[in-house]
């Protein structure tokens, strides 16, 4: 058996004085709280990012293809959707789904109230499964075989302002010459909590309604929305689509269009990384202090081992093994504490949020086990390496003085 490990085990399992017991408790508690805080922070961060991104992407996909124009007009310039990207998306390896859309501005007249809106026209190709997470009441549009659907899905914000509910009829007036209006039925209500970008102004309707109003053929729409399989390859797919499109078309990443949201998510990520750095510093300083105290407490033993011919590396390894023992106990307790708190939040939604400020009504948890494992490995490796720093004092301990040390 390794001599250093044997002595470290005997010391750890032997009788401990009140000071030594307190030192062990403080070391384990500091490490466990630090790891638990890191786990909670990173899983919440992952939850925030995935929740917000999924809601943005469920409404606007990952990549947009529209007409390149310098006009500031609310009326969009149409494009011919009869392109390879729409006809056969399989030619783009990372593309999961492509759907057409159009926008048209108008006014909704409810019970005595009028509200400016943008109707987003979608067709049968619309990814209803991706949008389902936003639908809180009613159902999505039903598309008839001929003509166009006279149903719309409105946001909860708009429904509250106009005091309407599913099944009610609304009158939508469209800005064009000559002016036109349509009586439409509310089939469902959605909520993304991204009020500044979607809920305050968008309702969903049939694309064929907009085509009819604009006198467009079926092959014309306002643009294409592209969903990808792997978000890590969005840039690669964006470049591939851009190279295949005509020069009069604009290919845009949704993360660039709504850059404020994604910059906010990046800020959250940086703050969590800073928190991890602070936790590592605190834990490392604490472990250095603990090992220094343990070395001072065992000065006599160190002198005797040196007198009997033990090398400094062997003696230093004793205290490193002791430190590793504390680290392992702290990690086990920290995982139990951190994952337990995350489970309670994920299961019971204990901590709520203001959706107007945070885009969600409660603190989300994303179970990223790779992240949890990485945190454990990072803390274990960094703190273990740091343990060698305080043991350097052993080289300064003279055997004769150490044996006499009281």
Residue, then its C-alpha position, 0 to 999 in steps of 0.5 A: x500500500x502507498x505509504x502516503x495514502x496509508x498515513x493520510x487514511x489513518x490520520x483522517x479516521x483517527x481521533x480528531x481534536x475540536x480544532x481539526x474537526x471544525x477545520x474538516x467541517x468548514x472545508x467540506x461545507x465550503x466546497x459543497x456550498x460552492x459546487x451547489x451554487x455552481x450547479x444551480x447557477x449553470x442549470x438555471x442559466x441553461x434553462x433561461x437560454x433554452x426557454x427564451x431561444x425556443x420561444x423566439x425560434x418557435x415564432x420566427x424559426x432560425x434563419x429568414x429569407x426575405x426580399x432585399x430592400x432599402x424601403x422603410x415601408x411596413x408593406x413587405x416586398x414579396x418573393x417567389x418561394x419556388x426555389x430549391x430551398x423550399x422545393x427540396x430542403x434535403x439539399x441542405x444537410x442541416x435544414x430540418x424544415x422550411x415554411x413560407x410566411x407573409x406580413x400585413x399591417x392592419x387594425x383590429x376592432x373589438x368591443x369599442x377598442x381599436x388596436x394596430x396589429x401585424x397579421x402573420x400569414x402562415x400556410x399548411x407547412x407551418x410547424x405547429x408542433x414547434x409553436x404548440x408550446x406557445x398556445x395556451x387556449x383554444x386551437x391552431x388555425x384550420x386550413x380549408x381545402x379551398x379558399x382561405x381560413x377565416x380564423x386567427x390566433x391572437x396573443x394573450x396581450x391583445x386578447x386582454x386589451x380587446x377583451x376577447x376570447x376564443x370563439x369571438x369574432x373580430x374585424x380586421x381593417x387592412x391598410x391598402x387602396x382601396x381599404x378592405x376588412x375581414x371578419x375573422x374568428x379567434x380560434x386560439x390564444x398564444x403567449x410567448x412573453x416576448x411582448x416587445x417582439x411578438x405578443x404586442x403586435x402579431x396575430x397569426x392568420x392564413x397566408x392565403x388571406x394575405x395573398x388574396x388581399x395583395x392579389x398574389x399567386x400561390x407561388x408568392x409570399x413575404x419570405x421563408x423561415x428555415x428551421x435547422x437541426x443543429x443550432x451549433x451549425x447555424x452559421x454554416x447553414x446560413x452561409x450555405x443558404x446565402x451562397x445559393x440565393x439570388x443577390x436580391x434576397x436577404x438571408x438573415x439569422x434570427x439571432x441577428x434580427x433579435x440581437x437584443x434578446x441574444x445579447x441579454x442571454x450572453x450577458x447572463x452567461x458571462x455573469x454565471x462564468x464570473x460567479x464560477x470564477x469567484x467560487x473557485x477562488x473562495x474554495x481554493x483559498x479556503x482549502x489552502x488555509x485548511x491544509x496549512x492548519x493541518x500541516x501546522x497541527x502535524x509538525x511533530x509527525x512531519x519532523x519524525x518522518x523526515x528524521x526516518x528518511x521520508x522524502x518531502x514528496x511523500x510527506x506532502x502527498x499525505x496532506x494532498x490525500x487528506x485534501x482530496x478526501x475532503x474534496x470528494x466528500x464536499x463534491x458528494x454533498x454539493x451534488x446532493x444539495x445542488x441537484x436537490x434544489x434544482x429538482x424542487x424548483x423544476x418540480x414545484x416551480x417555487x421561485x416565480x418571475x415577472x414574465x414582462x421582465x424575464x420572458x417567463x413566469x418561473x425560474x427554469x431548470x435545464x438538466x444538462x448532465x454534461x455541464x454538471x459533470x464538467x463542473x465536478x471535474x473542473x472543481x476537483x482538478x483545480x482544487x487538487x492542484x492547488x493543494x500542492x501550494x500550501x504543502x511547500x511549507x514542509x520543505x522549511x520544517x527542520x526535523x530537530x525543531x519539528x520534533x521539539x515542536x509543541 
